[in-house]
Amino acid sequence: MDYLSSYMGIPVISPQGDKIGRVADFTIPLNVNYPEFTSIIVKKGGDLRRVTLERIASFTKLGLTLKSGWDDLPEFAEQPDEMLCVRDLLDQQIVDVHGRRVIRVNDLQLSRVNKFFRIVGVDMGETGLLRRMGMGRVPGFLSRLLKVDVKDRIIPWKYVQPLSMTDKSGLKLTITNSALSKIHPADLAEILTDLNGDERARLFESLEDEVAAEALQEMDEDLQVSMIRSLPEERASDIIEEMAPDEAADLLGDLPEEKARELLSLMEEEDASEVRELMVHADDTAGGLMTPDFVAIPSNLNAQETIDKLREMAPDAETIYYVYVVDTEKRLVGVISLRDLIVNQPETPVESFMWRTVYSVKADAPPEDVIELMDKYDLLALPVVDDENHLMGIITHDDVIEIMRE
């Protein structure tokens, strides 16, 4: 298998056999699964020229032999629809969508096509670095000496989203939203965390609001604040609107008060109102941990009516493991599980099979009380009530896991 490093810096040879320059780089088209070289950039002093396929007599690791002289080669002028392999790819951090990680490009694996090559893989292992330092035989030597298998670490090119040049200010990640939306938010958050600041900002800006919000929720607090503060206010408010209300409240609580007020003023009033209500509670209380996204039904429904109600309400609920039952004053009077709904006949009144003993906490309860109750009774969610037992929100098991981790 061939590698880009084997052809970097090789001599450029005239038709008469004289060495007249060196190979500096290779161009490939953008947005192609397995891109082929479109030209070779050669250098003589400070002069750069472009060599296309029809001008090549031979191309090996020993040298690039031309069919014509140096003066017959066109000067190199970069095109907007192409990328330079050495400059734009080697040593860059790029996103391996398939592996859900950020990798550093140490070398490119090539497959020969006529006199040129196409890129088939990215070498992110130490062997790629050794080849570039002229130590390509070292891995084989180490394998024999240490009796271990020293292998390349190759990622197929189709699983890698490359960097592309969009302007002279720097590199921009070009990853399709369809590919990113299939990555778990926790994996996407890890990818963003691993990128350097500029690349992280550019990737985050390219995400759809919902995808950005889900990833943001998985980041640590300092990075969340940094990402939001780097965005235009309109975009930042749109992303915060897509976050779970409790997560949005936590994030806004970490921002300067004036900045938080400004972002809230740009949000839809219903979303902003939910978040404001959560922000009045301290972070280290049950009220600060709860979300207002839950399912509550009136006590006068039957099993079938409850199922119909769930179909209507579930898209806006964070969890429907439990369905809470409230009276006409919105006081918490019972709880049912999905299993309860399934096993009971459609006409069975909810009041006849709901659990009337409902474990709950007040909004000012400390996290330790939340953890103790959920652990003791194996709860997936815990309701939060006020002094009159009105249902205010729920705390879900993932929030408890986060507390315990902290």
C-alpha positions in Angstrom: 0.0 0.0 0.0 1.3 3.5 -0.8 1.3 6.5 1.5 1.4 10.3 0.8 4.6 10.7 2.8 6.5 8.5 0.3 5.9 11.1 -2.4 6.4 14.3 -0.5 9.5 16.2 -1.5 10.6 13.8 -4.3 12.5 15.4 -7.1 10.9 16.8 -10.2 12.8 15.7 -13.3 12.9 17.4 -16.7 12.5 15.5 -20.0 16.3 15.7 -20.2 16.8 14.0 -16.8 17.8 17.0 -14.8 16.4 17.7 -11.3 14.6 21.0 -11.6 12.4 21.1 -8.4 10.6 19.1 -5.8 7.0 17.9 -5.2 5.3 20.2 -2.7 1.7 19.1 -2.5 -1.2 17.4 -4.2 -4.7 18.7 -5.0 -8.0 16.8 -4.6 -11.6 17.8 -5.2 -13.9 18.6 -2.2 -16.8 16.4 -1.1 -15.8 13.2 -2.8 -15.9 9.8 -1.1 -12.5 8.6 -2.3 -10.9 11.7 -4.0 -8.3 11.2 -6.7 -5.4 13.6 -7.2 -6.3 16.2 -9.7 -2.8 17.8 -9.9 0.6 17.9 -8.3 2.1 21.2 -7.0 5.8 21.4 -7.7 8.2 23.9 -6.2 11.4 25.5 -7.5 12.8 28.1 -5.1 9.7 30.2 -4.4 8.0 29.4 -7.6 5.0 27.0 -7.5 3.7 25.3 -10.7 0.8 22.9 -11.3 1.4 19.6 -13.0 -1.7 17.8 -14.4 -1.9 14.2 -15.6 -1.2 14.9 -19.3 2.1 16.5 -18.4 3.5 13.5 -16.5 5.9 11.0 -18.1 6.3 8.9 -15.0 5.5 9.2 -11.3 7.3 7.0 -8.7 8.8 7.3 -5.3 12.1 8.1 -6.9 10.8 11.2 -8.8 8.2 12.9 -10.9 9.4 13.0 -14.6 7.8 15.7 -16.8 7.0 15.6 -20.5 7.9 19.3 -20.8 10.2 21.9 -19.2 9.5 24.0 -16.1 8.6 27.1 -18.1 5.8 25.2 -19.8 4.0 24.5 -16.6 1.2 26.8 -15.5 1.7 28.8 -12.3 -0.2 27.4 -9.4 -3.4 29.3 -8.5 -5.6 27.8 -5.9 -9.2 26.9 -6.9 -12.2 27.2 -4.5 -13.3 23.6 -5.2 -10.1 21.9 -4.3 -8.0 21.0 -1.2 -4.3 20.6 -0.8 -3.4 17.3 0.9 -0.2 18.3 2.7 -1.3 21.8 3.8 -5.0 21.1 4.6 -4.9 17.6 5.9 -1.6 16.5 7.4 -1.4 17.2 11.1 -4.9 18.5 11.2 -7.6 17.3 13.6 -10.6 15.9 11.7 -13.7 14.2 12.8 -14.1 10.4 12.3 -17.9 10.2 12.2 -18.0 6.4 12.2 -15.7 6.1 15.2 -17.2 9.1 16.9 -13.9 10.8 17.7 -11.4 13.4 16.7 -8.2 12.1 15.1 -4.9 13.7 14.0 -3.9 13.0 10.5 -0.3 11.6 10.4 -0.4 10.3 6.8 -2.8 9.4 4.0 -3.2 5.9 2.6 -3.3 5.9 -1.2 -4.4 3.5 -4.0 -2.9 4.0 -7.4 -5.1 5.0 -10.3 -3.2 5.1 -13.6 -0.4 7.6 -13.1 -2.1 9.2 -10.1 -3.6 8.1 -6.8 -6.8 8.3 -4.8 -7.0 8.7 -1.1 -8.5 5.6 0.6 -7.7 6.1 4.3 -6.2 8.2 7.0 -3.3 7.0 9.1 -3.6 8.2 12.6 -0.9 6.0 14.1 2.7 6.5 15.1 3.9 4.6 12.0 2.7 7.5 9.8 4.8 10.0 11.7 7.8 7.7 11.4 7.4 7.4 7.7 7.3 11.2 7.4 10.6 11.4 9.3 12.2 9.0 6.9 12.0 6.2 9.4 9.6 4.0 7.5 11.5 0.8 8.3 11.5 1.3 12.0 8.0 -0.3 12.7 9.1 -3.5 11.0 12.4 -3.4 12.9 10.6 -2.9 16.2 8.2 -5.7 15.3 11.1 -8.1 14.9 13.1 -6.8 17.8 10.3 -6.7 20.4 8.2 -9.5 18.8 5.1 -7.3 18.8 2.9 -6.4 15.9 3.4 -2.7 15.1 0.5 -1.8 12.8 -0.8 1.3 11.0 -3.9 2.7 12.5 -6.0 3.4 9.4 -9.5 4.9 9.2 -11.2 4.4 5.8 -11.7 7.8 4.1 -15.4 7.4 3.8 -15.8 7.5 7.6 -13.8 10.7 7.8 -15.3 14.2 7.3 -12.4 16.3 6.0 -11.5 20.0 6.5 -12.1 22.3 3.6 -10.8 25.8 2.8 -13.8 28.3 2.9 -11.8 31.5 3.0 -8.3 32.8 3.8 -9.1 33.1 7.5 -8.8 29.5 8.3 -10.1 26.0 8.1 -13.8 25.0 8.5 -15.2 21.7 9.4 -17.7 20.5 6.7 -19.7 17.8 8.4 -23.3 17.1 7.2 -26.0 17.6 9.8 -27.5 14.3 8.8 -24.2 12.5 9.8 -23.9 14.5 13.1 -27.6 14.0 14.0 -27.0 10.2 14.1 -24.2 10.6 16.7 -25.3 10.3 20.3 -25.2 13.7 22.0 -22.7 12.5 24.5 -20.3 11.4 21.7 -20.8 14.6 19.8 -20.1 16.6 23.0 -16.9 14.6 23.4 -15.9 15.3 19.8 -16.5 19.0 20.4 -14.5 19.0 23.6 -11.5 17.3 21.9 -11.3 19.9 19.1 -9.3 23.1 19.6 -11.2 26.3 20.2 -11.5 27.6 16.7 -12.5 24.2 15.2 -15.0 23.6 18.1 -16.7 26.9 17.5 -16.9 26.4 13.7 -18.3 22.9 14.1 -20.8 24.0 16.8 -22.0 26.9 14.6 -22.7 24.4 11.7 -25.1 22.3 13.8 -28.8 22.5 13.7 -30.3 24.1 16.8 -31.7 20.9 18.2 -28.5 18.9 17.7 -26.4 21.7 19.2 -28.7 21.9 22.2 -28.5 18.1 22.9 -24.7 18.2 22.6 -24.4 21.3 24.8 -26.3 19.6 27.6 -23.6 16.9 27.7 -20.7 19.3 28.1 -19.3 20.5 31.4 -20.5 23.9 32.7 -17.5 26.0 31.8 -17.5 24.8 28.2 -21.3 25.4 28.0 -20.8 29.0 29.0 -17.9 29.5 26.7 -19.9 28.1 23.7 -23.0 30.2 24.3 -21.0 33.4 24.9 -19.2 32.9 21.6 -22.4 32.8 19.6 -24.6 35.7 18.3 -27.3 36.3 20.8 -30.2 35.3 18.5 -28.5 32.0 17.7 -27.7 31.4 21.4 -31.3 32.0 22.4 -32.6 29.6 19.7 -30.3 26.8 21.0 -31.2 27.4 24.6 -34.9 27.2 23.6 -34.2 23.6 22.4 -32.6 22.6 25.6 -34.5 20.8 28.4 -35.8 23.6 30.7 -33.8 22.5 33.7 -30.6 22.4 31.7 -31.3 25.8 30.2 -31.9 27.2 33.6 -28.6 25.8 34.9 -26.8 27.3 31.9 -28.4 30.7 32.2 -27.7 30.7 35.9 -24.0 30.3 35.1 -24.0 33.4 32.8 -23.7 37.0 33.9 -27.1 38.2 35.0 -27.4 40.8 32.3 -26.4 38.3 29.6 -29.0 35.8 30.9 -31.7 38.4 30.9 -30.9 39.4 27.3 -31.1 35.8 26.1 -34.3 35.2 28.0 -35.9 38.2 26.3 -35.1 36.7 22.9 -36.7 33.4 23.7 -40.3 32.4 23.0 -42.3 33.7 26.0 -43.6 30.2 27.0 -40.1 28.7 27.0 -38.6 31.7 28.8 -41.4 31.6 31.5 -40.6 27.9 32.2 -36.9 28.7 32.6 -37.4 31.7 34.8 -39.6 29.7 37.2 -36.7 27.2 37.5 -34.1 29.8 38.0 -35.6 31.0 41.2 -34.5 27.7 42.9 -30.9 27.2 44.1 -28.9 24.7 42.1 -28.3 22.6 45.2 -32.0 22.0 45.8 -34.7 19.7 44.4 -36.3 22.7 42.7 -33.0 23.5 41.0 -32.8 19.9 39.7 -36.4 19.4 38.5 -37.8 19.7 35.0 -41.4 21.0 34.3 -41.7 18.4 31.5 -43.8 15.6 33.0 -47.1 13.9 32.3 -50.0 14.6 34.7 -53.6 13.6 34.2 -56.9 14.4 36.0 -58.1 11.6 38.3 -61.4 11.2 36.6 -60.0 9.5 33.4 -60.1 5.8 32.7 -57.2 3.7 31.3 -58.1 4.2 27.6 -58.6 8.0 28.0 -55.2 8.1 29.7 -53.5 6.3 26.9 -55.1 8.8 24.4 -53.9 11.7 26.6 -50.3 10.2 26.6 -50.3 10.2 22.8 -51.1 13.9 22.9 -48.7 14.9 25.7 -45.7 12.5 25.4 -43.7 14.5 22.8 -43.3 17.3 25.4 -42.5 15.1 28.3 -39.0 14.2 29.4 -40.1 10.8 30.7 -43.3 8.8 30.7 -42.1 6.0 32.9 -44.7 7.3 35.4 -47.9 9.2 34.9 -48.9 11.4 37.8 -52.5 11.8 38.8 -53.8 15.2 40.1 -57.1 16.4 41.4 -59.0 19.5 40.3 -56.7 21.7 42.3 -53.6 20.2 40.6 -52.6 18.5 43.8 -50.7 15.2 43.5 -52.9 12.3 44.5 -51.5 9.3 42.8 -49.1 7.7 40.3 -49.4 5.0 37.7 -46.9 3.2 35.5 -47.1 2.3 31.8 -47.5 -1.3 32.9 -50.6 -0.4 34.9 -52.2 1.1 31.8 -51.4 -1.9 29.7 -52.7 -4.6 32.0 -56.0 -2.8 33.0 -59.1 -2.9 30.8 -59.7 0.3 28.8 -62.8 1.3 30.8 -61.1 0.9 34.2 -61.0 4.2 36.1 -57.5 5.4 36.9 -58.5 6.0 40.6 -59.1 2.3 41.0 -55.6 1.2 40.2 -53.3 4.2 40.8 -50.8 4.1 43.7 -52.0 6.6 46.3 -48.7 6.6 48.2 -46.5 8.9 46.1 -43.0 9.6 47.3 -42.1 13.2 46.7 -39.8 16.0 47.9 -40.3 19.7 48.5 -38.6 22.2 46.2 -36.1 23.2 48.9 -35.0 19.7 49.7 -31.3 19.0 49.4 -29.9 16.6 46.8 -29.1 14.0 49.4 -32.8 13.6 50.1 -33.5 13.1 46.4 -30.8 10.5 46.1 -31.9 8.6 49.2 -35.5 8.4 48.1 -34.8 7.4 44.5 -32.3 4.8 45.6 -34.4 3.4 48.4 -37.5 2.9 46.3 -35.8 2.3 42.9 -37.5 5.3 41.3 -36.8 6.4 37.7 -38.3 9.8 38.5 -39.3 11.7 41.7 -42.0 14.4 41.8 -41.3 17.8 43.4 -44.2 19.5 45.2 -44.9 22.7 47.0 -46.3 23.1 50.6 -49.8 22.4 49.4 -48.7 19.3 47.4 -49.2 20.9 44.0 -47.0 19.1 41.4 -44.2 21.5 40.3 -41.9 19.2 38.4 -40.0 15.9 38.4 -36.4 14.9 38.9 -35.3 12.1 36.6 -32.7 9.4 37.2 -30.2 10.9 34.8 -30.1 14.1 37.0 -29.4 11.9 40.0 -26.6 10.1 38.3 -25.1 13.5 37.4 -25.3 14.6 41.0 -23.6 11.5 42.3 -20.9 11.8 39.7 -20.2 15.4 40.9 
